């Protein structure tokens, strides 16, 4: 299960199937240098993305 404290890189590395979700939300995180140390919650906030909705959709692709 993905949580908002995980880094974006960790999520993408563990669950590559989440990449299209990030893209849909306008988060071009693949290859971003900041993704390796930026928590999901912070990244979502910087890009004005609803972190709860993002989490819901990220976790939905895992099931």
Wavefront OBJ file of the C-alpha trace (Angstrom):
o trace
v 0.000 0.000 0.000
v 1.236 3.449 -0.931
v 1.208 6.202 1.673
v 1.912 9.920 1.487
v 5.175 9.654 3.415
v 6.791 7.459 0.730
v 9.106 9.157 -1.727
v 7.898 9.479 -5.282
v 10.927 7.547 -6.547
v 10.224 4.707 -4.117
v 6.642 4.456 -5.365
v 7.674 4.445 -9.023
v 10.474 1.938 -8.417
v 8.280 -0.480 -6.439
v 5.139 0.028 -8.502
v 5.972 1.102 -12.076
v 2.316 0.601 -12.995
v 1.630 3.875 -11.130
v 3.472 5.995 -13.706
v 0.322 6.667 -15.799
v -1.472 7.884 -12.654
v 1.272 10.405 -11.937
v 1.088 11.547 -15.551
v -2.713 11.968 -15.416
v -2.280 14.253 -12.425
v 0.320 16.324 -14.268
v 3.219 14.972 -12.236
v 6.080 14.160 -14.601
v 8.062 12.396 -11.892
v 9.930 9.793 -13.911
v 13.500 10.992 -14.218
v 12.968 13.990 -11.945
v 15.953 14.490 -9.644
v 13.752 15.672 -6.780
v 11.646 12.475 -6.838
v 14.367 10.562 -5.017
v 13.897 12.512 -1.785
v 10.510 14.197 -2.146
v 7.623 12.669 -0.215
v 4.412 12.154 -2.157
v 2.517 14.584 0.061
v 5.015 17.372 -0.545
v 5.206 16.756 -4.297
v 1.441 16.791 -4.594
v 1.259 20.024 -2.619
v 3.857 21.766 -4.755
v 1.849 20.891 -7.869
v -1.535 21.742 -6.273
v -2.747 18.141 -6.498
v -5.222 16.665 -4.008
v -2.974 14.137 -2.250
v -5.911 12.062 -0.990
v -7.320 11.628 -4.503
v -3.842 10.866 -5.848
v -3.322 8.239 -3.135
v -6.697 6.687 -3.888
v -5.882 6.320 -7.570
v -2.305 5.145 -6.977
v -3.486 2.421 -4.613
v -6.304 1.445 -6.976
v -3.798 0.341 -9.622
v -2.182 -2.005 -7.106
v -5.313 -4.075 -6.647
l 1 2 3 4 5 6 7 8 9 10 11 12 13 14 15 16 17 18 19 20 21 22 23 24 25 26 27 28 29 30 31 32 33 34 35 36 37 38 39 40 41 42 43 44 45 46 47 48 49 50 51 52 53 54 55 56 57 58 59 60 61 62 63
